[in-house]
């Protein structure tokens, strides 16, 4: 146990922040990848640290991209090959931001291991390594061949990952049968989960421009079409107060709800009252657990994020902004298509609303991000193997869940490699990934390591 915690402590101590583009953090990332490569070599894996070149930043500076690790252990043609994806970079963290302990010193309080990266994603990567080394410690043959792909830029958008997967499709990935990602959380504190889908995201900007300079509202107020008034009307036309998106046709391609799917939502372990309290929300838009989960996972949502160019400082400044840019995004679900959504938003809706205003301003809409949703077949053999492994270790059936956010890596693997992709989370719902006081429960970390070992045995059985 101390050894398990010790390695996690050592990994958490490395400030592998990929979000803040500074030479110091980049150095830490390189150190993190090197420490992980050494750990994998100790397991007996052959390790390739692939040089990914450098990243050009908007301010002109260029920073090296940390290597992506490709490692393999065992190449017995009679055994199935399972590939694990994880990332070793973290979100920014500072003690002054409201952390109760130093974010880069793993600290145990009441069975909770606090530290940046503990649950996202250093803990799960180590749990997989622990599972492999358990077989070795017991001097047992590994039941499956294992491959690892570990990156250091996930929090910064997985720069260079897709290219590498494409390049290695017929080499490193050629013998892979199953791909497992463990980079999200359960929906419960106590009940394990298997994740089979994520929403996509299309992010839009809409600019309304009269001129580049602002106006004085005493001198010009009353004789102009004000860009801000146009923009507020445009943003206000996107979604109603019950959360329904008002863009014509937007729901046309949403997958229809089956009875089987409906029943899956009923059995999920979610305490609505606790969820509401922990979210510090007075009231959600829906009253039942099923409706709430469906609107988080299998229906699209539209969120308005902000307005650039508007006056947002304290104090009373009587200004009419000359050009403003609104930002909003739509979370996409199966079978929505980003380029169809782009047309619906721009041609079928915003152009229409804007033309009815008879404004002399110019409007420009652009979709700056279009990431598709991901969904897997839950009757795939690896999903059934994971369910059996969960029953063995936890004595219960898992919650079959989706994730409301966007995790592009699942789709990248599924599309390029064409093999079954599964997300098998280890962390509890209250782990606080990305926020202050991130933690993984000691119980989740240890049982999670057991779960991965049990999963290897179940996968091997499929191929006997």
N, C-alpha and C positions, 0 to 999 in steps of 0.2 A: 504493500500500500504506500509506504513512504517513498518507494522508488517511483511509483506512478505519479504521486503528487510532486516529487522532486523534479521530474522531467517537465511537468506542466509548469512548475514554478520557474524553471530555467527558460522555458519558451515565452512565458508571459513577460519575463523581465526584459525581453528584447522589444524595443519600441518600433515595431515594424509597421509604422503608419504610412500607408501609400497615398493618403488623401492630400496631405500637405507636401507640396513639391519642393523639398529642400534637400541639399546634399547630405545633411546629417541623417535624415530619416531614410534616404536611399541607401546609405551605408548600412544602417540597421537592417533594412530589408535584405540586402546581400548577405549580411551575417546570419539572418534568420534562415534563409534558403540553404546556406552552408551547414548550419547546425542540423537542419532536417535531413540533408543529404547524408551527413555522417551517421545519423540515427538509423537511416534506411540501410546504409552499408553494414552497420553493426548487426542488422537483421539477416545479413547475407544477400541483400538485393543487389542487382547490378543497377547502377545509377547513372543517368545522363542528365547533367545540368545544361539545358539548352540556352545558349546566349540569345537574347531577344533584341539586341541593339539598343537604340536610345529613343527617347520621347522628346519631341519638340514642343515646348510650352508656348502659349500665346505671347508671353513677354520676351520671346526670343531665346531664352536659355534652353539648353538641352540637358536632359538627365538620363542616366542609364536605366534601362528597365531590368528589374531583377530576373534571373534565369527562371525558366519553368522546369520543374523536375519531372523526368519520366523515369520510373523505376520499375523493375520486375523481379519477381521471386517465383521460381518454378516454371518449367515449360514442359510439363508432362502432357503429351497429346491426349491421354485418356481422361484428363481432368478438365472441367470447365474453367474458364478464366474470368475472374471478377476484377473490374477496374474501379478504383476509388478516386473520386475527385475531391480535393479540398483546397482551401487557401490559407496562407499564413500571414497575410497582411491584416491590419486592423484599422478601425476608425480612430480619429484623433481622441485623445483623452488627457486631461490635466487635473491634478489634485484640486486645484482652485475652482474647478467647474461644478462642484457639488458632490464630488466623490468623498466617501467617508474614510476611505483608505487610499494609499498610493496605488493608482491604477496599474502600475507596472510591477507591483509586488503582490504575488498571489497570497491572499490572506483568508484563512478559514474562520468563519464565525457560524456557530450552530449548524455545522454540516454543509455550509454554503461556501464555495471557493470563489472569492471575489477577485477580479482582475480583468484588464482589457484583453479580449481575445479568448477568455476562458471558455465561453460557449460558442463564440463566432470568430474563428473556427478552429482554434488550436486544440481545444479539448477533444472535439470529435475526431480530428486527424490522429491525435495520440491514442484515442480509444481504438481506432482501427489498427494502429501499430501494436497496441497492447494485445489485441485479439490474436494477431499473427504471432507475437512472441510467446503467448500462452502455450500454443501448440509446441513451440520449440522448447520451452521450459519443461514441458511434460514429455519431451523427446518423442512427440507424435508427429507423424507425417502430416503436412498441411493438406487438407482435403481438396483444396482448389489452388489453381495458379493465381497469383495476385499481381495486379499492376497498380501503380500509383501515378496520378498526374496532379502535381501540387503547384499552385501559382502564387505570386506575391502582389498581384495588382487587381484583385477582385473588387475591392472597395472603390477603385478608381475606374471601374468599367471593364475589367478584364482585358486591358490593352494587350494586343498581340496573341491572345489565346486562340481565337477562331482560326486565324491563319495557320497556327501550329497544328491544330487538330486536323485541319484540311490536309496539311503537308504530311502528317503522320498516319493518315487514314489507312493506307495500305501497308504501313510498316508497323509501328508500335501498336496500333489499334486492330491490326488484321486478325489476331486470334481472340479478341475480346468478345465474350458472350453477354456479359451484363455490366451495366454501369451504375454505381451507387454514389449518390451525393448526400452528404449529411451536413447541410448548411442552413437549417431552419429549425423551428421549434414545434413542440406539441401544442395542442390547443387547450391542454389541461395541465394541472400540476402533477398529477399522479398517473394519468393513463397514457401509455405510449401511443404513437401515431405513425401512420405511413402516409406520405404525401404523393398525390398522383396528378397534380395540376397546379399551374400558376397563371395569374392574369398577365396579359401583355400591357403595353403602355404606348399611347400615341400622345406626344406633347406638342402643343401648339402655341405660337405667338400671334397676336393680332395687333398690328400697329395702325393707329389713326394719326394722321399728320396734317397740320395746317401750314406750319413753317417750322424751322429748326429752333427759333428762339421762343421763349415764353412771352406772354403778354401781361400787361397791367390790367386788372379787372375793372379799375375805375375808368381807364382810357378806352378799353375795347369791349368791356362787358355789355352785352345787349345788342351788338352789331355783328357777332360772329357765330358760326356753327362751332361750338367749342369741342375740341377733340376728346376731352375727358367725358363730356356728356354723351357723345357718340359711343365711346368705348364702354361706359357703364351700361348703356342700353344694350350693346352687343353682348357683353358678359352676362347681363341679367336675362338674356333671352335663351341661354343655353340649358338651364335646368330649373325645374320648379321646386317649390318648398317641400315636396314629398320625396325629392331625390330623383324624380323621373327626368330623363334626358329629353329635351324638346327638339332634337335635331331629326327631321323627317327621315324615316328609313333606318335609323340607327339600330333598332331592335330586330330588323328583318332577318339577320343572319345568326342571331343568338341561338345556340343549340337548344332544342326543345327538351323539356324536363320529363324524364321517364319515371315510372313508378319505382323501379329499383333504386334510382338515384334518390328519390324522395325519402325512401325508407332508410337510406344510409344516413341522412341528416338527422333522423329521429334518434338514432342510437349514440350520437356524438356527445361526449362528456363536456358540457359547457354550463356553468352556473351563471345564468344571466344576471342575477343580482350582484354577484361578486364581480363579474366582468364590467358591469356598469359602474360600480363603486371604484374599482381599481382604475377605470378609465377617467374617473372624475367627470362623468357626463350625466346631466340631469335626466335626459330621456333620449332613447334612440328612435329612429324613424319607424322601427318595427317592434312588435310586442313579443313575437315568439322566437325561440332559439333557431328554428328551421329557417324562418324568413331572414333573420339577421345573417346567418351563415351563408345563405344563398346569395344575399346581396353583397357579401364580402368576396365570394369565391366564383359564382357561376353567372352573375349578371354584371353588365358593364356599369361603371360609375363615372361621373364627371366632377372634377374638382377645379375650383378657381384658385390660382396660387398667388397672384400678385400683379401689380401694375408698376412698370418701370417708367420713370420720367414724371411721375406725379409728386406733388409736394408731400413728404411724409415726416418732416421734422416737427418737434413741438413748436408751439407759438402760432400766431395768426399771420400768415403771409398771403396777401391778396393777389394771387397769381393765377393766370390761366395757362396751363402747360400747352406749349405749341405742338408737341408730339408726345404721344404716350403709347406704351406697349403693354397689352394685357397678356397674361400667361395662364393657360389652363391645360388639363390633360384628361384623357379618357382611358380608363383601365379596360383593356380588351379581353374578351373571353372567346372560347371556341364558339362558332366558326367565323368570327369577325376577321376582316382583312384590313390591315392598316391603310392600304391605298384606296380602298372603297370608302373607309371612314374619312379619309382626307377629302375626298370629293363631296361626301355628304356634309361635312362641316363647312367647307369653303363654298362650293357652288350651290348646294341645295339650301344652305341655311344663312351663313353670315352675309353673303352677297345680297341675299334677298332682304334680310332685316335692314342692312345698311342702305340699300337703294330706296326702301320705304321712308327713310329719314330725310331724303332729298338733301343730303349734306354736301357742301362743296369741298369737304376734306378728302384726303386720299386714304384708302384702307388697303393694307397688305397683310395677307394671312400666310403663315408658313408652318408646316409640320416639321419640327426639328428632331423628332425621334419617333420611330415607328417599330416598336418591338412586339413581335407576335406572342400570343398566349402559348402555353404548353399543356398538353394533356396526354396521359398515358393510359394504356389498357389495364385496368386493375385485375383482369383475369389472366394476365401474363404470368408465366410460371415463377418469375422471381418475386412477384408480389405475394403469391401464395406461399413461397418459401419464407419470406419475411414475416408473414402472419403466423406461420408455424413456429418460427424462432421466437417471436414475441410471446406466444402462448407458453413456450418452454421456459423462458426466462422470467416473465412477469405474471404468468398464470391468468392472462386475460386476452381478449381480442383487442386489436388496436382500433383507435378512431381512424377511419379512412378520411383524410382531409385534403383540402387544396390550400394554396397560399394566395392571399389577395394581392400580394405584391409581385414584382417581376424579377425572375431569376433566369437571365438569358442563357446561362450555361446549360441548363437541362435541355433546352430546345436545340442549342448548338450541337450537343452530343447526339441527340435523337435524329436530327436532320442529316448530319454529316456521316455518322458511323452507322446509323440505321439499326441500332440494337436497343434492347429494352433499357430504359433509364428509370431509376427509382430514387425518390428522396426518402431517406430513412433518418429522421431527426432524433437527437438524443436529449436535447435541452427542454426544460419545462417552460410553460407559457410565461412565467414571471422572471425569466433569466435576464431581461433587459439588454438584449443585443443592441449595439449602437448608442445606448444611453449611459448615464452615470451608474456606477455600482453594478456593472455587468458581472454575472456570476454563472457558475454551473454548480448544481448540487453534487456533492461527493457521491451520493447514491446514484444519480443519473450517469455520472462519469464511469463508475464501477460497473453498474448493471448494463450500461451502454457498451462497455468493452466485452461483457459476457454475451450481449445480444449479437454483436458482430461475429463472435466465435461460433455461436449457435447457428447464425445465418450461413456461415461457410459450410457447416455440416449439412444443413438443409439443401443448399445449392448442389452439393456433391451428390446427395441422394437422388436429385432429379436426373442425374446423368449416369446412375449405376446401370 
